[in-house]
Amino acid sequence: MSHAARRLALCALLAAAGPVLAPAVAGAQPVAPAVPGAPAAAGPPPAAQAFPGSGPALPRVLVIWLPEPEARALLARHPAAVGLGVYPPSRAARAFLDGIGASLAEATAPEPPPGEAEGLALMSLGTAGEAERAIARAPGARAIVLGAGRRTPVLVADLSGRGILSGGISRRPAVVVPGDLAASVLEALGARPRSAGFAGRPLRALPRADSLGEIRRLAARFERDGPQGVRLAVALAAIVIAGLTVALGALSAGVPAAAVRATQAIAFAPLGYLASLFAQAGSVWVRGLPLGAAVVLGAALPPRAGRRAAAGALLGLAAGIAVLAAIAWHRPGGEPALALWGDPLISWRFFGLRNQFVAFLAGGVIGGAALAGLPRAALLAAAGLAAFVAGAPTLGSNYVGVLWLAFGALVAVAAWRSGTARLRHLVVAALAGAAAIAVALAADAGSPITHGGRAARRISSGGLEALWGLVRGRTGLSIDEVRSFPAGIALAILVGAVLAALLARGLRSGGPGDARVRSGGTAPGDAPVRAASSGLAAAGLAALLTEDTGFYTATLLAFFALFAFVFESAGAARDGARPSRESG
């Protein structure tokens, strides 16, 4: 077994068995348990035997695993560049360690040339004192300390720098993934990853006066934002469902003014939810105050102003997200990136717009333009800008969102004058959506670390089979997520049925402007609103089939489609033309 292969075995050993590869600071030799699947070695591996001796065999890189309290005690005496180690597939700290070994193996596959992996010592120690003695026995070595409890984030400290670790694939200061550590180790050894698909970047230090305090506060925010974000999303959904129930009930009872008031109230809810994400507090009730205030404001407005008010709220929502997305790239370590970007503890979407915000963009642009009575050209321009924000690698970086946003917007554009979409419109819109996602992937194809860049490489090398694999994989993730909560499948079917019914309604002839368009006239004001409902329903169905969080994204789009449906139906009822059974 070559020296290089044995070094890779040590990486696998660290990941698979959690060994104590500790150079005996008192002079004893380290003991390495057997590596599953590797030939048994007679005695300690050569690189381990060479440490803590002297001469050229001394390691150039030390990776030391310590309990977090001991790591903090070590850093109190040895300033370092620090960060938070995350591994989204699992919150287990051991999974982060496993990821380092897997990343090193991937970076050096199939096997490093002799000598490339030499100079790396991997140790699991129990106290800060042991770590200090190990570091002292390897003068000049780059020491990386991992301080862990049971769960991520893991405290990562590079004793060769000062400040905050940055420059990794997350594009966020202080956020470190296993691949970044592997890339940093290889750089210190004078090696480079040989795998084209390797996801990791060498880390650098950003100067900070209170680096440990900063990452402590950041870790606390990550831990707080996760559960609070879920509760805020549940509150948003509950408010919207309750409001829509009241609105639909009022329509059935022949009280359109009440339906409009309920709908204009919940049309403000997404804007309030967005504001709540920026309201930092230990209590979710305090953070939810902007959400509640937005709903109260919407309900307080007179019904005669309902459509204009709802249009302003939706267009303001879309404009706000677009502006915040642009600002976030210039402040990756602060607001608004912390509020808009994904939760690094559980999501690989380290940057760019999460799916719910792309749904807000779609609903805000399509629904807002319809309620405001904007011309079709204005909708087309606004939808194009929204698709650019969603898909641009340095804005939304959400290439799948471009597909269903463009698809739904173009269905609405096609039906804008008559209120009725045709099957040919769906086909053209689907082709245009496919072209939009192709442009988004091409724009991101050169990136080795983004979702779009990695997908583009898979498709370019694997063709249609790889494309189908991506679609199937994302749909599988969505199904798994739906199955994870009670009655999930039934709820997903219900959402799909609502979206299908709204789209089918928009495909039937007899929309508000059909007769006038056929006679050469212009469509009444509710034709764009009906078109918006159809377009948002089409976008929701596409998201349900293609997104990895398809159920949640489709549910949000169904809400926006129902907003438009209520306003259209209430307007028809007030005009003495309650929608017939034929028109839904």
N, C-alpha and C positions, 0 to 999 in steps of 0.2 A: 504494500500500500504506500503510495507516494506521500511525501510531506504535504503537498498541496491537497491531496484527497483527504488526508487526515485532518487538515485544518477545516475543510468543509464538513467533515464528520463532527468536529467540535461545534460548528454552527448548528448542525442538526441536533446534536446532543443538547445544546443549550435550549433549543426550542422544544424538543420532545420530552426530555427527562428532567429538566430543571436541575442540572448538576451543581455540585460545589467544585468548581475548577479553581480552587484558591491556592496560589503559591503560598507555601507555608512560610509565613513571615518569620517564624522561629527557626526555619531551616528544613522542615519536613517537605516531602514531595507532594504535589497535588495528586488527587485520585480522580480518575474519570470513569464513570459508569459506562457500560457498553452502549454503543449506538445501535438502535434497532435497524437490522438489515445490513450492518457493516461488519466486516471481518473483525474478530476479536484481536485486540492489540496486546502484545506481550509487554506489559508495563505501561507507564504513562506515555502519551503521545510525545514525539520528539520536541515539538514546540513547547509543550508544557515542561519537559525536562530541562529545557534551556533557560527557563525562567524560574527562580530569580538568580541565575548565575551571572556571569560577566562576559564582556566581549561583544562581538557583533551579533550574537543570537538574542540579545535583549529585545523585548518587544518594542515596537514603535507606536502601538495603539493598545490602550487598556480599556476594556468595557467592563465596568464594575456594577453589579446588581446589588443594591442595598435596600433594607427596609426604609420606607420614606422618612421616619423620624431620624434615623441614623444619617441618611443623606442630607437632611436639613442641618443636622449638627456638623457634618463635614463642611457644608457650604458656609456655615457661620464663620469658619476659620480659613476657608479657601474660596474667595470670590470666583464666580464663573459666569459664563453665558448660559442662561437657563431657558427652558421651554416646557411645554406640556405634551407628553407623548400620548397619541390617540390611535385607536385602531377600530374604525366604525363597525366592522362585522361583529365585534364582541366588546363588552365593557370589562371583561376579565383582564387583569394586568398580565397574566401569563400569556394571553393571546397576543398582546403587544410584543412580548419577548419572542414568541413563536414567529411573529411576522418579521422580526429582524433576521432570524436565521433563514427564513424562506426568501427574503429579499436578497441576502448575500448569496444564497445558492443560485437564485435566478440571475443575478448580475454576473456571476462567474461561470454560468453554464456553457458548455457541458462539463468542463473541468478546467480550472485555471492552469496556466503553464507553471512548471516548477518554480517555486520561489515567490510567485505573486501573492499568495495568501499567507506567507510567512510574516512574522512580526506582529501578529494579532493575539492578544491574550484576553480570554473571556472568563470572568470570575463572578461567583456569587458569594458575597461575604456578609457577615452578621453585624459588624459594628463599624463606626466611623474610624476608630483607631486602626482596625485591620486594614481598612482602605488606605489610610494615610501611610502605613508601613509598606503596603504593596506599591503605592505610587513612588515612595522614596527609593525603592529598589529598582525602579525603571526610570532613571533620570532622562529627561528629554522626551519621554513618551507622551503622546496625546491621550489624556485620561478623560473618558466619558462615563459619567455616573448616572445610573438609572435608579431613582428612588421610588419604590412602589408599595402600595397597599394591596388590597384585593381587587380593586377596580381602577380603570383608567379615569382621569388622566394620570399618567406616570410622570413624575418629576424627572426631567432630562437636564443634565448639567455638563457642559464642556469646559473643563478647567483650563483650557488653552485660551479662552476668550473672556470678555466681560460684557454684560448687558443681557439682551434678549436674543434668543436664537431665531433666525429668520432665513428666508431664501428657499424654503422647502416647497414641495408641490402644492401645499395648501394655499400658497400666496398670502398667508396670514401670519403676522409676527407671533411668535411663541408657540404656534401649532406645528407639531412634529409627528410625522408618520414613520413607520419602520423603514420604509425605503429611503427616507432622508438620512437616517442614521447609517444605513448600509452604504449609501453614496459617500457620506462623510468619512467612513472608515476606509473605503477604497481610495479616496483622494489622499488620505494621510499615508496610505501604503504606496502611493505612487501608481495606483492602478485606476482603470476606468471600467464602467459596466460594459460588457460585451453584448448584452441582450438588447435588441432594438426596442423591445416593448417595456424595458425596465422603467418603473415609475419611482423616481427618487432624485433629489438634488442635494448637493453638498450644502451644509448649513453654514451661515455666517452670523456674526454677532452685530446687533444693533445697540449702540450705546444707550444705557438707561441708568438713571440715578438710583432707582429702587427696583431692581429687576425682580427680586424675590417677592416683594410686595405686589408688584404688578401682576405676576403670574398667579399669585394667591387670589387676588381679586378676580382675575379672568376665569380661573377654575371655579370659583364660587358662582360666577355668573353663568357659566355653562351648566353647572349642576342645577341652578335655579330656573334658567330659561327653559330647559327641557320640559319638566312637568308643568310649569306655568303656561308655556306655550300651548300644550295640549288642552289645558283647562280653558284658555281663552278661545281656542278653536271650537271646543265643545259649546262654550257660551255663545259664540257667533252663530253656530249651526242651530242651537236651540231657539235663539231670538228670531232668526230668519224663518225657521219652520213654524214657529208660533205666529209670526206676522203673516206668512202666506196662508196659514190655516184660517186666520181671521178674515183675510182679504177674499179668499175663495168662498168662504161662508157668506160674507157680505154680498158678493156677486150673486150667489144663489138666492139670497133673500131679497134681491132687488134694491140694494143700498150701495150704489157705486161710489158715493162720496166716502163711505166708511172703508171700502176696499182701497180707494186711492190713498186715504190717510194711513192705513196700515202699511201699504206698499212703500209709500214715500218714507216712512219711518225706517223700515228695514233696508231701504236703498242706501241710507246713511251708515248702516252697520259696518260694512267692510272698511269704510274710511275710519270709523272709530276703532275697529280692530287693529288697523295699521298703526294708529296713534298709540294704542295700548302697548304695542311691542317696544316702544321707546320709553315708556313710563316704568323706570326701574324701581321696584319696591319688593320688600320681603313678602308681602301679602298679595295674592292674586286678586283679591277684592279691590285693593287699591289700584293695581294695574288695570283692572277692568273698568275703572271710572270713565276713561275717554270713550269706551265702547258704549256704556250706558248713556253718557251725555249725548253722543251722536244720535242714538235712537230717539231720545227725548226731543232733541232739536228737530229731527225729521217729523216726528208726530205733532209737534207744536205748530208747524207751518199750516196755513189754511189749504184746504183741498184744491182751491182754484189755482194755487201755485205749485201743486204737487208734481206735475210733470216737469216743469222748469226746475224745481228744486232737486228732484231726483236726477235729472239730466246733469245739473251742475255737480252733484255729489259723485256721480259715476265718472264723468269726464275729469273731475278733479282727482279722483282715485287713480285713474290711468296716468294722468300727467304727473302726479306725485311719485308714483312708482318709477316712471321713466327717469325723472330727475334724480331720485334717490339712488337708482341703479348706477347712474353716471358718477355721482359723488362717491359712492362706495369704493370704486376702484382707486380713488385717490386717498382714501382713508381706510385701508384694509384692517387696521388694528383698532378702529374705533367705530363710532356711528357714522353713517347708517349701516355699515357692513355687518356689525354684530347683530342687528335686528333683521336684516334682509337675508343674509347668507345662511347656509344650512348649519345645523348643530353638529360640530365636528366629532362629538362623542359617539354619534350613532349614524352619521350620514357622510358619504363620500362627496356630497355637494358642498365642498369647502367654500366655493365662491360662485357668484352668479345668482340668478333669481330662482327661488324654489317654485315648484309647480303651482302652488296656490297663488303666487304673485303673478305668474303668467296668466292664470285664470282671471285674476282681477284686471289685468291689462285687457284681455279679450272682452270681458263683460263691461268694463268701463268704456272702452272705445265703441264697441258695437251697440250696446244698450244706450249709452249716453248720446251717441250721435243720432240714434233713432228718436229718443225722447226730446232731444233738442231740435228736431226737424231739420238737421243739416242735409245738404245735397249729397247725392251719391258720390260725387267726386271728392268731397270732404271726407267721407267715410273711407274711401279707397286710400287717400293719402294718409289718414290717421292710422289705418290698419297696417299700411306698409311701414310706417314709423314704428308701430308697436312690434311688428314682426322683427324689425331690425334690432330693437332694444332686446327682445327676447333671445335672439339667436347670435348676436355679435359676441365673439370670444371675450371681449373686454367689457361687456355689459351684462347681458342676461346669461350668456353661455348655456342656453337651454335649447338644444337643437331639436328635440322632439316637440317642445312647445310650439316651435315655429310651424310645424306640420298642421296641428289642429287649429291653431290660431288663424293661419292663412286660409285653411279650408273653410272654417266657419264664417270668416269675414267675407270671403268671396261668394259664398252662398247668399249671405245677406245683401251684398252688392247687386247680385243678379236679380233678386226679388224686390229691390228697393222701390221701384215704381209701381208695381202691381200688387205687391204683398204676397205673391205666389211664386214659389220656386219650381223648377222643372227638373226632371231626372238628368237632362243634359247639363243643367247647371251644376249638379252634384259631380258629374263626371269631370267637367272642366275644372271645377274647384279642387277636386281631388288631385288632378294632374298638376295644377298650380301649387298645391300644398307640397306635393312630392318634389317639385322643382325648387321650392323654397327651402326644404330641408336639405336638398343636395347642395344648394349654395351655402347654407350654414355649415355643413360638414366640410365643404371645400375650403371655406375660410378658416377652419380650425384644423385642417388636415396635418399641418406641420407640428402640432403640439403633441409631445409624448405623454402629457399628464392630464389633459382635460378629457371629459366624457366624449366630446365630439371628435377630438383628435384620435383617441383610441378606437372609437367606432369607425372612423374613416379608414384607419389602417386595416381593421378587420375586414371591412367590406372590399377594399381594394385588393386584398390578398385572397379573400375567400369568395368573392362574387355574391351571387344571389343566395347561395347556401348560407353564407355568413350573415347576410341581411335578414334572412328568415330566422336565423338563430337569435339575432338581436331582438327581433319582434317577439319571438316566442319566449325569450328569456324575460323581457320586460313584462309581458302579459302574465307570465308565471309568477313574477314577484307581486304583481297586483292581486292575483288570485290568492296567493299565500297570505297577503296582508288582510284581505277580506275574510278569509277563513279564521283569522286570529281573534275575532271578536264575535260575540253571540249574534246569531241571525244575520251574519255578514253576507252570506250568499243571497238570502232573501232580500236584503236591503239593496244589494247591487242589482238584482233583477228588477226591483221596483224602480230604482233610479234609471236604469236602461229603458224600462217601459215608458216612464214619463218623457224621457228625451225622444224616444221613437214616436210617441203620440204627438208631441209638439212638432216634430219634423214632418210627420205624415200630414198633420193639419196644414202645414205651410205648403205642402206639395199639392194639396187639392185645389182645383179651380174654384172660383167664387170668392177669392180674397177681396179685400176692401177696394182695390183699384182695378180689378180685372176688366169690368165693363167699360170704365172710362179709358183705360189704356187701349182696349180694342177699338174704341170709337175715336181714338186720336186725342183724347183729353189727358188731364193729369190726374194722378192718384190722390186720394184724400190723405190727410195727415197720418192716419193710422196704418197705412200701407208699409212705411218704413219700420213701424213698431212690430208689425206682424213678421216682416222680413228679418228683423233682429232676433225675434224669438226663434224663427227657423234656423238662422245661422248659428246661434248659440247652442241650440239643440244638436245641430250637426257637429259642431266642435266638441260638445260633450260626448257624443257617441264615439268620435274618433279618439278622444282622450281615454275613454273607457277601454278601448282596444289596444292602445299603443303605449300608454304611460305605465311606469312602474308603481305609481300611486294612482292608478286609473280611477278607482272608485271615488276617492276624495276629490280629485280634480273634476270628474264628471258631475259630482254632486254640486260643487260650486257653480259650474256652468249651468246646471239645471236651475239653480236659484235665480241666476240672471235671466235665463230664458222665461221663467215664470213671472219675474218682475214685468217683463215686456208684455206677456200674455195678459196679466191683470190690468195694466194700463190700457191696452187695446180694448179689452172687453168692457172695462168701465166707461171708456169713451163712447163705445157703441151703445151701451145701455143709457147713458145720459142723453145721447142724441135720439133716443127712442128707437134704436135699431139694435136691440139685444142680439148677440150672435145666435144664429139658428143652429140646429143640430148638425146641419150640413157643414157649417164653418167651424164647428168645435165649440 
